[in-house]
Amino acid sequence: MKTKQYFENPLTERYASEEMLMNFSPYKKFTTWRKLWVALAEAEKELGLPITQEQIDEMKAHVNKINFEDAEEFEKITRHDVMAHIWAFGKQCPKAKPIIHLGATSAFVGDNTDIILMRDGLAILKKKLVNVIDNLRRVALRYKDMPTLGFTHFQPAQLTTVGKRACLWIQDLVMDLWDLEYTEKNLSLRGAKGTTGTQASFLKLFDNDEEKVKKLDRLIAEKMGFEKTFPITGQTYPRKQDSRVLRVLQSIAESAHKFACDIRLLASLKEIEEPFEKTQVGSSAMAYKRNPMRCERMTALCRYVIVNGLNPYLTAANQWFERTLDDSANRRIVIPEMFLAVDAILNIYMNVSEGLVVNPKVIEKHVMEELPFMATENILMEAVRRGGDRQELHEAIRTYSMAAAAEIKEGKPNTLIDKIAADKRFKMTREEIEKMMDPANFIGRSPSQVVEFINEVVDPILEKYENYLGAKSDLKV
């Protein structure tokens, strides 16, 4: 076994899926360059340039046969990656060599490919996003009636239900899906715009026929699966498009971070836990531990994406006039890594949401410990209805609540109901008070809200993407 001497990116080695790794692989990148050169040649031929079908067929035959070694040697000579691959492609296609990249600039393959890879990356993420929504839908419906402590400021508040809380997570993801769909729909290809976006080179090729130049742009977009190109560009497409795409990734990370933190807190309360395998080790020292390591990893990756998402804004803001090259090295790292990281986040989210462990007895215990305090408003209203003095009873409840809370902090049981039942001013027996303390009386419209949200918002999404459902996440670690 070879010793691993050099840095390896954890996103590629540990976290991202094979599908997303392939999407941003050198093979996908350079075969896409070649597909663009084929599309350019086909469109130019269709518009009357002297390009033969034989030349195009030769190019098509070698689209997937990247001669990487030749390209590497040519890049040492040219110090230019696009020229190196033009030469490498030309070496395989001697008949087509004279017309490869005709009229184009490096951004023709570089920029258009980046857009295509982002489009395909969004499609991969969308499928996983839909499956997480589907997993959480099942949780929401199964536990729509199960009362649980609601928290504000991580302090016990009014009751909600486990299913209603799951809908909070789903709703965040639904908003992300809507953003993703909008971004997909409005994604523009750069097209064939020439060196500074003026299309001057193509205008010369077509003897100043502007209509043919405009049609060339449209044809290339159609051949590459796009409905539109940017009407105006410099040498590159507007880098604001990167910001718009990567903002969707940031948004997914925001949602996943919220979910992961919630599960980590719930795991500490022992109410809801992420899956924990039979042979999994929680701690090298403390053998009993069940650390929520998947959600912790989600949190870490989400933080990386959210922070890294600042990069495209700064890049777009710093593009001078028609372009500068200070975007190149940054984008080569930021765009693929943000996609790989969000892919990893959704892989974990799929895994955790599919295998969530809910502990009803623990949840019930926590509810019943806090319910006496929450029930005091209802007790007060009923006591007043029976003829009590509202202000006097309110003060009594306040006094008893403070005393009971102090006892609880000393490790004693909650005696608030005992104190109220013993006070004749309330004119209520303990049995009557206990009947009022059914947790189901304190969850409001939670079950109905779950059903309505699932029926009206979630199910139409899942019906639309029915073919996406059933995906599984196989985590590497």
Stockholm file with secondary structure:
# STOCKHOLM 1.0

chainA/1-477         MKTKQYFENPLTERYASEEMLMNFSPYKKFTTWRKLWVALAEAEKELGLPITQEQIDEMKAHVNKINFEDAEEFEKITRHDVMAHIWAFGKQCPKAKPIIHLGATSAFVGDNTDIILMRDGLAILKKKLVNVIDNLRRVALRYKDMPTLGFTHFQPAQLTTVGKRACLWIQDLVMDLWDLEYTEKNLSLRGAKGTTGTQASFLKLFDNDEEKVKKLDRLIAEKMGFEKTFPITGQTYPRKQDSRVLRVLQSIAESAHKFACDIRLLASLKEIEEPFEKTQVGSSAMAYKRNPMRCERMTALCRYVIVNGLNPYLTAANQWFERTLDDSANRRIVIPEMFLAVDAILNIYMNVSEGLVVNPKVIEKHVMEELPFMATENILMEAVRRGGDRQELHEAIRTYSMAAAAEIKEGKPNTLIDKIAADKRFKMTREEIEKMMDPANFIGRSPSQVVEFINEVVDPILEKYENYLGAKSDLKV
#=GR chainA/1-477 SS CCCCCSCCCHIIIIISCHHHHHHTSHHHHHHHHHHHHHHHHHHHHHTTCSCCHHHHHHHHHTTTCCCHHHHHHHHHHHSCHHHHHHHHHHHHCTTTGGGTTTTCCHHHHHHHHHHHHHHHHHHHHHHHHHHHHHHHHHHHHHTTTCEEEEEETTEEEEEEEHHHHHHHHHHHHHHHHHHHHHHHHTCCBCCSCCSSSSCHHHHHHTTTCHHHHHHHHHHHHHHTTCSCBCSSCSSSCCTHHHHHHHHHHHHHHHHHHHHHHHHHHHHHHTSEECCCCTTCCSCSSCTTCCCCHHHHHHHHHHHHHHHHTHHHHHHHHTCCTTCCGGGHHHHHHHHHHHHHHHHHHHHHHHHHHHSCEECHHHHHHHHHHHHHHHHHHHHHHHHHHTTCCHHHHHHHHHHHHHHHHHHHTTTCCCCHHHHHHTCGGGCCCHHHHHHHTCGGGGSTTHHHHHHHHIIIIIHHHHHHTGGGTTCCCCCCC
#=GC SS_cons         CCCCCSCCCHIIIIISCHHHHHHTSHHHHHHHHHHHHHHHHHHHHHTTCSCCHHHHHHHHHTTTCCCHHHHHHHHHHHSCHHHHHHHHHHHHCTTTGGGTTTTCCHHHHHHHHHHHHHHHHHHHHHHHHHHHHHHHHHHHHHTTTCEEEEEETTEEEEEEEHHHHHHHHHHHHHHHHHHHHHHHHTCCBCCSCCSSSSCHHHHHHTTTCHHHHHHHHHHHHHHTTCSCBCSSCSSSCCTHHHHHHHHHHHHHHHHHHHHHHHHHHHHHHTSEECCCCTTCCSCSSCTTCCCCHHHHHHHHHHHHHHHHTHHHHHHHHTCCTTCCGGGHHHHHHHHHHHHHHHHHHHHHHHHHHHSCEECHHHHHHHHHHHHHHHHHHHHHHHHHHTTCCHHHHHHHHHHHHHHHHHHHTTTCCCCHHHHHHTCGGGCCCHHHHHHHTCGGGGSTTHHHHHHHHIIIIIHHHHHHTGGGTTCCCCCCC
//
